[in-house]
Amino acid sequence: MLVQDRQSPKPHQIPLANTFPESNPFDFSNWVSLNLFKIATIFFLTLTIASFFFLQGAPDSAAFLCFNSRPKPPDLFHLPNINFDSVHPIVDKSSTYASFSSDRWIVVSVSSYPSDSLRKLAKTRGWQVLAVGNSRTPSDWSLKGVIFLSLEQQSSLGFRVVDFLPYDSYARKTVGYLFAIQHGAKMIFDADDRGEVIDGDLGKHFDLKLSNVDTLQERILQFDFENPNKTVVNPYIHFGQRSVWPRGLPLENVGDVVYEEHYSQVFGGLQFIQQGISNGLPDVDSVFYFTRKTRSEALNIRFDEHAPKVALPHGVMVPLNSFNTLFHTSALWALMLPASVSTMASDILRGYWAQRLLWEVGGFVVVYPPTMFRHDDIEGYPFSEEKDLHVNVGRLVKFLTSWRSNKATFFEKALELSHSMAEEGFWKDNDVKLSVAWLQDLVSVGYIQPRLKGFEMNKQRRGRRSNVGVDNGRSFVPQKLPGFHLGVEESETVNFEIGKLVRWRKKFGNVVMILFVENGGVVDRTAMKWRLLYGRIFKTVVVVAEHGRADLGVEEASLEFIYKYLPTVFERSPNAEGFLFLQDNTILNYWNLLQADKDKLWITYKVPQSWSRVSDDSVWFGKQASWVKKVVNTMPVDFQVNYKESNPTGRDLVICNCEVFYVPRQFVGDFKDLVALVGNYKIDYRVAVPMFFMAMDLPLNFDDVFGRMVYKKTPAEQLISNDTNLYAAEVPAVHPWRVSNEVEFAELMRLMAAGDPLLKELV
C-alpha cells in the first residue's frame, strides 16, 4: 500500500460553541442604502482624477463638456444684412502717417530684418512701400523710406478685420491693404521681400494707366481653348516653360502641356488684376520644388521675356499669388487674404475667389512676361503648408465656374460667395466673418464698391466674344525653353518640335500646294529646295514655271493665265481637302495657319497693297473690263448675285496680285465652272481670280487669315537683296522675298527656324 493512501487515526475533537449568528442571504439594496455616502465619495473622487488627466491632454478646455454624447458643431455663421450706406468712416488721426497720401503702394509682409531685395524694392521710383509685421517680426524693425506697421500700430487703426487675424499670420497683410487704401491707393502691387523688380521699374512691365487711349485701343491676346470644359490654365506654358507649373494649379492638370497656338483678342482697359511671372524662383508648389531641384543648387528658371502678355477669358482661371500681382482700383476689394487656411493656400484661394467675382464687374486677369527676379534661398515650404491646396483646389475651380448669384449689389455677391465657400469647406466660418469686416472696412476708408456688369458664362465660353473683345484672333507659338524634370535640367527640344510638325502635317497633310516659280534660270537651283521645305507639311507640292523641266518634275504654265491650268491639278487630286496657290516671291509661315478654316476661301482681300479697285482709261483696262462684263452676264444666278453684291458699281475692276490664295474642296467645282465661262477670253489672272472669288462667295465669308501678312510693295525682280528686317515669324506670310540660289535659301531657313526650329536641320 502506498504511503499516501494510508489512514491516520482521528484525533479527539472537542465541540465548540458557535459564537456568530447564522448567516442570511446578501441584500444588495439594503447594502447600498447603508453605504450610500461612501459610494458617492469614491465616485466623485474617481471622476475628479479622471477629469484632471483628460483635460491635461485635451487641446481645449471646452472639450470637457459632456461624457455621454459629442457636442454638435455650431451652425455656420449667418450673414447679416448690412447697409453699407450707413457704415461709419474710419479716419487715420493718430498714426505718424495720418497726413500722408500716395496713389501707388507696394505691400509686403515681413517676419525678419530687411532683406537686400526689400532694400532694392524700397527704391522703386514713384511707389510707396508698406511693410506689415506679425508676432515674429523684430520689434526694432526699420527701413528708410518704408512705412512699417507693427502689431500695436495695426490694432490702433480701428479696422474690424484685426479681430479675425491671428498674430503670427501672413494674412495680416490685409491690414496693410486697408491702410494703403485709406491713404489714397489707386493701385497696389502685392509683393514679397525676396523679389526684385526687373530694371527697377514696374511701369515697364505692367499696364498702370488703364484709362490711357493707347491702352484702351490695345488688343491683348486671350486664350481661346477649343475645349469648352477647360476651366484652369498653366500660364507658364505660354511663356516657354512646359515642365513648370505654378503653385495653386490642380495637380490633375499638371500633365496638360498642350500649348495654345491661336488666340482671340480683347481690348485693353479692363485688366484690373495683372499677374507677373518671376524668373529665378517662380511661384511653384512644394511638389515641384522638392522633386525638380538638386540639393546644392538654387533654382534659376527663366521665362520668355518676349512672349506677349495674355488675358484669361471669363470661365477660365489661373493661379494668382501675393508675390508679384498688381491690383487696380476696380479690384482692390479682391485683396483680402483668408486666415483660416494654411499660409501657402491663403493667396491662392483668394485669387480664385477674386477671379470669379471679377467676372461680375466685367474685368479680366492678364498674365505678363517676367516682371521680377525672386531668389531661391534653398528653403522650401513643407507639403503640409499646402494641404488645403492639393486637397481642394481642383474642386474649388469647378465650384466657382458653376457658381451663380442673384444678389443685387456686388458686395452682396461677394459675401454670398464667401459664405458658400465656407459651406463647401474651402475655408472656415472665421473667413466669412472676415469678409464681412473687410467689406465694411473698405467702405469705412472711402472705397466705392464696383458696379455689376451683365455676365453670361455660356455666352463667354461659346464665342469668346464679349463687350471687351472684338477681334478675329491672332496666332502665337510659345517657345520651348530649357525646363526641369525630377531635378535634371531639360535641354532636349526635339520631341516638342516633332510634336508641332505632326500637328501641322495633320492640318495640311491632305492639302495640295501649287507653287509658281519665276524663271530667270533659277528653277533648277530652287525647285527641289521648295519641295523639301513645303513637302514636309503638304500632301503634294506641284511646282509650276513658265518653262517646264520634266527632269525636275516642274510643270509648265503661264502665270498670266495660271487659273486656266489649276483645274488640271484639281482633277489629279480628287480626294484633296483643298488647294493652296503660292508664288515663290512670297514666304508662307504655315505654323500660323492652324486656325484658318479649310472650308472657306482664303485670299489677300484685306491687304490693300495686294487687293484694290481700279478704274482708268487705258486700253488694257478697257479690254479686261469688257471681258469681265461678258463673263458676268453669262454667270448662273448665284454667281452673278454674289459678284454684283461684292462689286455693286460694276465700273471698277478688282485687281489682286494673287501672291497666295486657297480654294477648298467644296468650291473646286465652282472654280472649274468659272474657268469654263472665261473660255478664250484673255483675262489676266490678277483680274480673273478675284472675279472668281467674289462670284463663289461674298468677301465677308472669306477667311481673313492673310490679313496680317507682311507686305511691301516692291516687285521681287527689283530686289537686289532681301531685307532680313522684313521677315517676321509671327505673321502668316511675307512678301516680297527673293530666293535664287542655295545661299539665299539657307538664309531663309535660318529665319524661318524661329517658327519651325527643325528647319535648322535642313541648312
C-alpha positions in Angstrom: 0.0 0.0 0.0 1.3 3.4 -0.9 2.2 5.8 1.8 -0.2 8.4 0.8 -3.1 6.1 0.9 -2.6 5.2 4.5 -5.2 6.4 7.0 -4.0 8.1 10.3 -6.0 7.7 13.5 -8.5 10.6 14.0 -7.8 12.9 16.9 -10.3 13.5 19.6 -12.5 16.5 18.7 -13.9 18.9 21.3 -17.2 20.5 20.3 -17.0 24.4 20.1 -19.7 26.8 20.7 -21.0 28.9 17.7 -20.2 32.5 18.6 -21.6 34.0 15.2 -25.2 34.1 14.3 -26.3 32.1 11.3 -25.7 34.0 8.0 -28.6 35.2 5.9 -28.7 35.8 2.0 -27.0 39.1 0.8 -29.4 42.0 0.3 -27.8 44.5 -2.3 -30.4 47.3 -2.0 -30.1 47.2 1.8 -26.3 47.3 1.5 -26.4 50.3 -0.9 -28.7 52.3 1.4 -26.3 51.6 4.3 -23.2 52.6 2.3 -24.5 55.4 0.0 -22.3 58.1 1.4 -19.1 56.0 0.9 -20.1 55.1 -2.6 -20.8 58.8 -3.6 -17.5 59.9 -2.1 -15.5 57.3 -4.0 -17.3 58.1 -7.3 -16.6 61.8 -7.2 -13.0 61.2 -6.2 -12.5 58.9 -9.2 -14.3 61.4 -11.5 -12.0 64.2 -10.4 -8.8 62.3 -11.0 -10.0 61.1 -14.5 -11.0 64.7 -15.4 -7.6 66.0 -14.5 -5.8 63.6 -16.8 -8.4 64.1 -19.6 -8.2 67.8 -19.6 -4.4 67.8 -19.4 -4.3 66.0 -22.8 -7.2 67.9 -24.4 -6.3 70.9 -26.8 -9.2 72.9 -25.5 -10.9 73.1 -22.1 -14.2 73.1 -23.9 -13.6 69.5 -24.7 -14.8 68.6 -21.3 -18.5 69.4 -21.7 -20.2 66.0 -21.7 -19.2 62.4 -21.4 -22.3 60.8 -22.6 -22.5 62.4 -26.1 -20.4 64.5 -28.5 -21.4 68.2 -28.9 -22.9 69.1 -32.2 -20.8 71.5 -34.3 -22.0 75.1 -34.2 -24.2 76.3 -37.1 -22.4 78.3 -39.8 -22.2 82.0 -39.3 -25.3 83.6 -40.8 -24.7 86.6 -43.0 -26.1 89.8 -41.5 -28.0 92.3 -43.6 -25.6 95.1 -43.9 -26.5 98.6 -45.1 -23.2 99.7 -46.5 -24.5 103.2 -46.9 -24.7 103.6 -43.1 -21.1 102.3 -42.4 -19.2 105.0 -40.5 -15.9 106.2 -41.9 -12.6 105.4 -40.3 -10.1 108.2 -40.4 -6.4 107.9 -39.5 -5.9 110.6 -36.8 -3.4 109.0 -34.6 -0.6 107.4 -36.7 2.6 109.2 -37.8 1.4 109.0 -41.4 -2.1 110.5 -40.9 -1.5 113.2 -43.4 0.4 111.1 -45.9 -1.2 110.0 -49.2 0.1 108.1 -52.3 -1.8 106.5 -55.2 0.8 103.7 -55.8 1.7 101.3 -53.0 3.8 98.1 -52.7 2.7 95.9 -49.7 4.9 93.2 -48.2 4.8 91.0 -45.2 7.9 90.9 -43.0 9.0 88.4 -40.4 12.7 89.2 -40.2 15.0 92.1 -40.7 15.0 93.9 -44.1 16.4 91.7 -46.9 18.6 93.1 -49.7 15.7 92.5 -52.1 13.4 94.6 -50.0 16.0 97.4 -49.8 16.0 97.5 -53.6 12.2 97.3 -53.7 12.1 100.3 -51.4 13.9 102.4 -54.1 11.2 101.7 -56.8 10.5 105.2 -58.1 7.0 106.5 -57.7 5.9 103.8 -55.3 5.4 103.8 -51.5 6.5 100.5 -49.8 4.4 99.4 -46.8 5.8 96.5 -44.6 3.3 94.7 -42.4 4.6 92.9 -39.3 3.4 90.0 -37.3 4.3 88.3 -34.0 7.7 87.0 -35.4 8.8 90.5 -36.7 11.7 92.1 -34.7 10.4 94.9 -32.5 13.1 97.3 -33.8 12.3 96.6 -37.5 13.0 99.7 -39.6 14.0 100.6 -43.2 14.4 104.1 -44.5 11.6 105.2 -46.8 9.4 102.2 -45.8 6.2 102.6 -43.7 6.2 99.8 -41.1 3.0 98.7 -39.2 3.7 96.7 -36.0 1.1 94.7 -34.3 0.4 97.5 -31.9 0.0 100.0 -34.7 -2.3 97.7 -36.6 -4.5 97.4 -33.5 -4.7 101.1 -33.1 -6.1 101.8 -36.6 -9.6 100.8 -35.8 -10.1 98.2 -38.6 -12.7 95.5 -37.9 -10.6 92.8 -39.7 -8.0 92.8 -36.9 -10.4 90.8 -34.7 -10.2 87.9 -37.1 -6.4 87.8 -37.9 -4.0 85.6 -35.9 -1.0 87.5 -34.6 1.5 85.3 -36.4 -0.5 85.1 -39.7 0.7 86.1 -43.2 -2.9 87.3 -43.7 -2.1 90.3 -41.6 -1.2 91.9 -44.9 -4.9 92.5 -45.1 -4.5 95.4 -42.6 -1.8 96.8 -44.8 -4.1 96.8 -47.8 -6.7 98.8 -45.9 -4.1 101.2 -44.6 -2.9 101.9 -48.2 -6.4 102.4 -49.5 -7.2 104.7 -46.6 -4.1 106.7 -47.6 -5.0 107.2 -51.3 -4.1 103.9 -53.0 -5.4 103.6 -56.6 -3.3 100.6 -57.3 -1.5 98.1 -55.0 1.4 95.9 -56.0 1.3 92.8 -53.9 4.9 91.6 -53.4 7.2 89.7 -51.0 10.7 90.6 -49.7 12.5 88.1 -51.8 11.7 89.6 -55.2 13.4 92.4 -57.2 11.6 94.2 -59.9 13.5 93.7 -63.2 15.1 97.0 -64.2 13.5 98.6 -61.1 10.5 100.0 -63.0 7.1 98.4 -62.6 5.8 100.7 -65.4 7.9 98.9 -67.9 6.2 95.6 -67.2 2.6 96.3 -66.2 -0.2 98.4 -67.5 -0.5 101.2 -65.0 -2.8 103.6 -66.8 -5.9 101.7 -67.9 -7.8 104.8 -69.0 -5.0 105.8 -71.4 -6.1 105.9 -75.0 -3.3 103.6 -76.2 -4.3 101.1 -73.5 -7.9 101.2 -74.4 -7.1 100.6 -78.1 -4.6 98.0 -77.5 -5.5 94.4 -78.4 -4.4 91.8 -76.0 -4.0 88.1 -76.8 -6.6 86.0 -75.0 -6.6 82.2 -74.5 -9.1 80.7 -76.9 -9.2 77.0 -76.0 -11.1 74.6 -78.3 -12.1 72.5 -75.2 -15.1 74.3 -73.7 -14.6 72.3 -70.4 -11.2 73.8 -69.8 -11.5 76.0 -66.7 -7.9 76.4 -65.5 -4.7 77.0 -67.3 -1.0 76.8 -66.7 0.3 80.2 -67.8 4.0 79.1 -67.7 3.5 77.1 -70.9 2.6 80.4 -72.8 5.9 81.8 -71.5 8.1 78.9 -72.7 8.1 76.5 -69.7 6.1 73.4 -70.2 7.6 71.4 -67.4 7.0 74.0 -64.7 3.6 74.7 -63.1 2.5 77.4 -60.6 1.5 76.9 -57.0 -2.3 76.5 -57.0 -2.6 74.6 -60.3 -4.7 71.5 -59.6 -2.2 68.6 -59.7 -4.6 66.7 -62.0 -3.8 69.5 -64.6 0.0 69.4 -64.3 0.2 66.9 -67.2 -1.8 69.1 -69.6 1.1 70.6 -71.5 -0.7 71.3 -74.8 0.1 74.8 -75.8 -2.2 77.4 -77.4 -1.4 78.5 -80.9 -4.4 80.6 -81.8 -5.7 83.3 -79.6 -8.7 85.6 -79.6 -8.1 89.2 -78.7 -9.6 91.7 -76.3 -9.3 95.5 -76.0 -7.3 96.7 -73.0 -8.6 98.8 -70.2 -10.3 96.2 -68.0 -7.3 94.1 -66.9 -8.0 95.0 -63.3 -5.7 92.2 -61.9 -2.3 91.8 -63.5 -0.2 88.7 -62.6 3.5 88.9 -63.3 5.8 86.0 -63.9 9.0 85.7 -61.8 12.4 84.5 -63.1 14.7 82.7 -60.7 12.4 81.1 -58.3 8.9 81.4 -59.8 5.9 80.7 -57.7 5.9 76.9 -57.6 4.5 74.4 -55.1 6.4 72.1 -52.8 5.8 69.1 -55.1 7.7 70.8 -57.9 10.3 72.4 -55.6 11.4 69.2 -53.8 11.3 66.9 -57.0 12.7 69.3 -59.6 15.7 70.9 -57.9 19.1 69.5 -56.9 20.1 69.7 -53.3 23.0 72.1 -53.7 21.9 74.5 -56.3 19.2 77.2 -56.2 16.5 77.1 -58.8 17.1 79.7 -61.6 14.2 79.2 -64.1 13.9 81.7 -67.0 10.7 82.5 -69.0 10.3 84.0 -72.4 10.5 87.8 -71.9 9.4 88.4 -75.5 6.2 86.4 -75.3 3.2 88.7 -75.4 1.0 89.2 -72.3 -2.1 87.1 -72.3 -5.6 87.5 -71.0 -7.9 85.0 -69.4 -11.5 84.8 -70.8 -14.4 84.6 -68.4 -14.8 81.0 -67.5 -11.1 80.2 -67.4 -8.9 80.7 -64.3 -5.3 80.9 -63.4 -3.5 80.7 -60.0 -2.8 84.2 -58.6 -0.3 84.8 -55.9 0.6 87.6 -53.4 4.3 87.8 -54.6 4.0 89.6 -57.9 0.5 90.8 -58.6 -0.9 94.3 -59.4 -4.4 95.3 -58.3 -6.1 98.3 -59.9 -8.6 100.4 -58.0 -11.5 98.4 -59.5 -10.1 95.3 -58.0 -8.8 96.5 -54.6 -11.7 94.6 -53.0 -10.0 91.4 -54.1 -7.0 91.8 -51.8 -8.4 90.2 -48.6 -6.4 87.2 -47.5 -8.3 84.4 -45.8 -6.9 83.5 -42.4 -8.4 80.0 -41.6 -6.3 78.1 -44.2 -2.6 77.3 -44.4 -0.1 80.1 -45.3 0.6 78.8 -48.8 -3.0 78.3 -49.6 -4.3 81.7 -48.5 -3.4 83.9 -51.5 -4.3 81.1 -54.0 -7.8 80.7 -52.6 -8.1 84.5 -52.5 -7.1 84.6 -56.2 -9.7 82.1 -57.3 -12.4 83.8 -55.2 -11.4 87.1 -56.7 -11.4 85.9 -60.3 -14.9 84.6 -60.0 -16.2 87.9 -58.7 -14.1 89.9 -61.2 -16.3 88.4 -64.0 -19.3 90.1 -62.3 -17.8 93.6 -62.9 -16.6 92.9 -66.4 -12.9 92.8 -65.6 -10.4 90.1 -66.5 -6.9 88.9 -65.5 -3.8 89.4 -67.7 -0.6 87.5 -67.1 2.6 89.3 -68.0 6.1 88.2 -69.1 8.9 88.2 -66.4 8.5 91.2 -64.2 10.5 90.2 -61.1 13.5 88.0 -60.2 13.0 86.0 -57.0 15.9 84.5 -55.2 15.8 80.8 -54.1 17.3 80.7 -50.6 17.4 76.9 -50.6 14.4 76.8 -48.3 11.0 75.3 -49.3 7.7 75.2 -47.6 6.7 71.7 -46.3 3.9 69.9 -48.1 1.7 70.3 -45.0 1.6 74.1 -45.6 -0.1 73.4 -48.9 -2.6 70.7 -47.8 -5.6 73.0 -48.4 -4.4 73.5 -52.0 -3.8 69.9 -53.1 -6.9 68.6 -51.5 -9.4 71.2 -52.5 -8.3 73.4 -55.4 -9.5 71.3 -58.2 -12.9 71.0 -56.7 -12.8 74.7 -55.9 -12.3 75.7 -59.6 -15.3 73.5 -60.6 -17.4 75.0 -57.9 -16.5 78.6 -58.8 -17.1 78.2 -62.5 -20.6 76.9 -61.9 -21.5 79.3 -59.1 -24.2 81.9 -59.8 -25.8 84.6 -57.7 -29.0 86.7 -57.9 -27.9 89.3 -55.4 -28.5 92.9 -56.5 -25.1 94.5 -55.5 -21.5 93.5 -55.8 -20.7 93.4 -52.1 -23.8 91.2 -51.5 -22.5 88.8 -54.2 -19.0 88.8 -52.6 -20.5 87.9 -49.1 -22.7 85.2 -50.6 -19.7 83.6 -52.3 -17.6 83.8 -49.1 -20.5 82.1 -47.2 -20.9 79.4 -50.0 -17.2 78.6 -49.9 -17.4 78.0 -46.2 -20.4 75.8 -46.6 -18.4 73.8 -49.2 -15.5 73.5 -46.8 -13.0 75.6 -48.8 -12.4 77.9 -45.8 -13.9 78.3 -42.4 -16.6 80.3 -40.6 -13.9 82.8 -39.5 -13.2 83.8 -43.1 -16.9 84.6 -43.6 -16.8 86.9 -40.7 -13.5 88.3 -42.0 -15.2 89.0 -45.3 -18.0 91.0 -43.6 -15.4 93.0 -41.7 -13.3 93.5 -44.8 -16.0 95.0 -46.9 -17.2 97.2 -44.1 -13.7 98.4 -43.6 -13.4 99.1 -47.3 -16.4 101.4 -47.1 -15.1 103.0 -44.0 -11.9 104.0 -45.7 -13.7 105.5 -48.6 -13.7 102.7 -51.2 -16.7 102.6 -53.5 -18.0 99.2 -54.5 -17.9 98.4 -58.2 -21.0 98.3 -60.4 -22.2 95.0 -61.7 -22.0 94.2 -65.4 -24.1 91.7 -67.3 -22.4 88.3 -67.2 -23.3 85.2 -69.2 -20.8 82.4 -68.7 -22.1 80.2 -71.5 -22.0 83.1 -74.0 -18.4 83.8 -73.0 -17.3 80.2 -73.4 -19.1 79.6 -76.7 -17.7 82.5 -78.7 -15.1 84.2 -76.6 -16.7 87.4 -77.7 -17.8 90.0 -75.2 -18.1 93.7 -74.7 -14.3 93.7 -74.1 -13.1 91.7 -77.1 -13.8 92.2 -80.8 -11.1 90.6 -82.8 -10.8 87.6 -85.2 -7.7 86.3 -83.5 -4.0 86.0 -83.8 -1.5 83.2 -83.8 1.4 82.8 -81.5 3.6 79.8 -80.9 5.1 79.6 -77.4 8.8 78.9 -77.2 10.2 75.8 -75.6 12.8 76.9 -73.1 15.0 74.6 -71.0 12.9 73.1 -68.3 13.3 70.8 -65.3 12.4 67.2 -64.8 13.0 65.4 -61.5 16.0 67.6 -60.6 17.5 67.3 -64.1 17.6 70.3 -66.4 15.9 69.6 -69.7 17.7 70.9 -72.8 16.3 68.5 -75.4 13.5 70.1 -77.5 13.3 67.7 -80.4 10.3 65.8 -79.2 8.4 69.0 -78.7 9.2 70.3 -82.1 8.3 67.0 -83.7 5.0 67.2 -82.0 4.4 70.6 -83.6 5.4 69.1 -87.0 2.8 66.4 -86.5 0.1 68.9 -85.8 1.0 70.9 -89.0 1.1 67.8 -91.0 -2.3 66.7 -89.6 -3.8 70.1 -90.6 -2.3 70.3 -94.1 -1.4 66.7 -94.9 -4.3 66.5 -97.4 -3.9 69.9 -99.0 -2.1 70.3 -102.3 0.2 73.2 -102.8 0.7 74.7 -106.2 3.9 76.7 -106.2 4.7 79.0 -109.1 8.4 79.6 -109.6 9.6 82.6 -111.7 12.2 81.5 -114.3 15.4 83.6 -114.6 17.5 80.5 -114.6 16.7 79.6 -111.0 14.2 76.8 -111.4 16.9 74.1 -111.4 18.5 75.6 -108.3 15.3 76.1 -106.2 12.6 73.7 -107.3 13.9 70.8 -105.1 14.5 73.2 -102.2 10.9 74.4 -102.3 9.7 70.8 -102.3 11.9 70.0 -99.4 10.6 73.0 -97.4 6.9 72.7 -98.0 6.7 69.0 -98.8 7.2 68.3 -95.1 3.8 69.9 -94.5 1.5 69.5 -97.5 0.2 66.4 -99.3 1.9 67.3 -102.6 3.8 70.3 -103.8 3.2 70.9 -107.5 5.9 73.2 -108.9 4.9 75.2 -112.0 7.0 77.6 -114.1 6.8 79.5 -117.4 9.2 76.9 -118.9 8.7 73.4 -117.5 11.5 71.0 -116.7 10.4 67.4 -117.0 13.7 66.1 -115.4 12.9 68.1 -112.3 9.2 67.5 -112.2 8.5 71.2 -112.9 5.2 71.6 -114.9 4.8 74.3 -117.5 2.1 77.0 -117.3 1.8 80.8 -117.8 1.4 82.9 -114.7 -0.8 85.3 -116.7 -3.4 82.5 -117.2 -2.5 80.3 -114.3 -6.1 80.0 -113.3 -6.8 78.0 -116.5 -4.2 75.5 -115.5 -5.4 74.9 -112.0 -8.4 72.6 -113.0 -5.8 70.2 -114.3 -4.2 69.9 -110.9 -7.6 69.7 -109.2 -8.5 66.7 -111.3 -5.3 64.8 -110.3 -6.2 65.0 -106.6 -9.9 64.3 -106.3 -9.6 63.4 -102.6 -7.6 66.5 -101.5 -9.3 68.8 -99.0 -8.2 71.9 -100.8 -5.6 73.6 -103.0 -3.2 76.4 -101.9 -1.6 78.5 -104.6 1.7 80.3 -103.8 4.1 82.4 -105.8 7.8 81.9 -104.9 8.2 85.7 -104.2 6.1 85.1 -101.0 7.1 83.1 -98.0 4.4 81.1 -96.2 4.7 80.7 -92.4 2.5 77.6 -92.3 2.7 77.3 -88.5 0.5 80.4 -88.3 -2.3 78.9 -90.4 -3.6 76.3 -87.9 -6.7 78.2 -87.0 -7.6 79.1 -90.6 -10.9 77.5 -91.8 -10.1 74.9 -94.5 -13.8 75.1 -95.7 -13.5 78.8 -96.6 -11.8 80.7 -99.3 -8.6 82.4 -98.4 -7.1 85.3 -100.3 -5.4 88.7 -99.6 -8.6 90.7 -99.8 -7.7 92.6 -96.6 -4.2 93.5 -97.8 -4.7 96.9 -99.7 -1.3 96.6 -101.5 -2.4 93.3 -103.0 -6.2 93.7 -103.4 -7.5 97.0 -104.9 -10.2 98.5 -107.0 -9.0 100.2 -110.2 -10.6 102.4 -112.9 -8.7 104.1 -115.7 -8.9 104.8 -119.4 -6.0 102.5 -120.6 -6.5 100.0 -123.4 -5.6 97.1 -121.2 -8.2 98.2 -118.6 -10.8 98.6 -121.3 -10.3 95.1 -122.7 -10.2 93.5 -119.3 -13.4 95.3 -118.1 -15.2 94.3 -121.3 -14.3 90.6 -120.9 -15.3 90.7 -117.3 -18.7 92.2 -118.1 -19.3 89.5 -120.7 -18.4 86.7 -118.4 -20.5 88.1 -115.5 -23.5 88.3 -117.9 -23.2 84.6 -118.6 -22.8 83.5 -115.0 -25.5 81.5 -113.3 -27.8 83.5 -111.0 -26.0 82.6 -107.7 -22.5 83.6 -109.1 -23.9 86.8 -110.6 -25.7 87.8 -107.5 -22.6 87.3 -105.3 -20.4 89.2 -107.8 -22.7 92.2 -108.1 -23.2 92.4 -104.4 -19.4 92.4 -103.9 -18.8 94.9 -106.7 -22.1 97.0 -106.9 -20.8 99.8 -109.2 -19.7 97.4 -112.0 -17.4 100.2 -113.3 -14.3 99.3 -111.3 -12.1 96.3 -111.7 -10.9 94.4 -108.6 -7.3 93.5 -109.1 -5.4 91.1 -106.9 -1.8 90.2 -107.3 -2.6 86.7 -106.1 0.6 86.0 -104.2 -1.3 83.4 -102.2 -4.8 82.0 -102.2 -6.7 78.9 -101.2 -9.6 77.0 -102.8 -11.3 74.4 -100.6 -12.8 71.2 -102.0 -16.4 72.5 -101.8 -15.5 75.4 -104.2 -13.4 73.4 -106.7 -16.4 72.7 -108.9 -17.4 76.3 -108.9 -13.9 77.4 -109.8 -13.8 75.0 -112.8 -17.2 76.2 -114.0 -16.0 79.8 -113.9 -12.8 78.9 -115.8 -15.1 77.4 -118.5 -17.1 80.6 -118.7 -14.0 82.6 -119.4 -13.3 80.4 -122.4 -10.9 82.0 -124.8 -11.0 85.5 -123.3 -7.5 86.6 -122.3 -8.4 87.8 -118.8 -5.3 88.4 -116.7 -5.0 86.2 -113.6 -5.0 89.3 -111.5 -8.5 90.1 -112.7 -9.9 86.6 -113.2 -9.0 85.2 -109.8 -10.7 88.0 -107.7 -13.7 87.8 -110.0 -13.9 84.1 -109.4 -13.7 84.5 -105.6 -16.4 87.2 -105.5 -18.6 85.1 -107.6 -18.2 82.0 -105.5 -18.8 83.7 -102.2 -19.1 87.1 -100.5 -15.9 88.6 -99.2 -17.4 88.8 -95.7 -17.4 85.0 -95.7 -13.7 84.7 -96.7 -11.2 83.6 -94.0 -9.0 86.7 -93.4 -6.0 84.6 -92.4 -3.7 86.6 -94.7 -4.9 89.9 -93.3 -1.8 90.2 -91.1 0.8 89.3 -93.6 3.8 91.5 -94.1 3.6 93.1 -97.5 5.9 95.7 -99.0 5.0 96.9 -102.5 8.3 96.3 -104.2 8.5 93.9 -107.2 10.6 90.9 -106.4 12.7 91.4 -109.6 13.8 94.8 -108.3 15.1 93.4 -105.0 18.9 93.4 -105.0 19.0 91.6 -101.7 16.4 90.5 -99.1 15.7 92.8 -96.1 16.0 90.5 -93.1 14.2 93.0 -91.0 11.1 92.5 -93.3 10.8 88.9 -92.3 8.6 88.1 -89.2 7.9 84.6 -87.9 4.7 85.8 -86.2 2.7 86.5 -89.4 1.1 84.1 -91.9 3.1 85.3 -94.9 5.8 87.7 -96.0 6.1 89.5 -99.4 8.3 90.1 -101.3 11.2 87.7 -100.8 13.8 86.5 -103.3 15.4 83.1 -103.4 17.6 82.4 -106.4 20.4 80.2 -105.0 21.3 77.9 -102.1 22.9 80.7 -100.1 19.7 82.7 -100.1 17.7 79.6 -99.4 19.9 78.7 -96.4 19.4 82.3 -95.1 15.6 81.9 -95.4 15.7 78.6 -93.5 17.6 80.2 -90.6 14.9 82.9 -90.4 12.0 80.5 -90.6 13.5 78.4 -87.9 12.1 80.9 -85.4 8.7 79.4 -86.1 9.8 75.9 -87.2 13.1 75.0 -85.3 13.5 71.7 -87.1 14.3 73.7 -90.3 17.8 74.2 -88.8 18.4 70.5 -89.8 17.8 71.4 -93.5 20.5 74.1 -93.6 
